[in-house]
């Protein structure tokens, strides 16, 4: 399940909207998961926001972390959003 952890609310919302727009175009539904953390220990460790795709959505949209793992970097998402402006 690929995801982005960030403290940048604009980046989190931008990525969330990007995923949902692409899903709506391809499949007629929206399904990106947006989590706003409230527990301080997890905010310090991971960041305030988490945006995730499930294992079906990622290959369908062709969106996957470059490192081959499960976590996107903020730089990857910034570049992705620039390409799709």
Secondary structure by P-SEA (a helix, b strand, c coil): ccccccccaaaaaaaaaaaaaaaaacccbbbbbbbbbccaaaaaccccbbbbbcaaaaaaaccccccccccccaaaaaaaaaaac
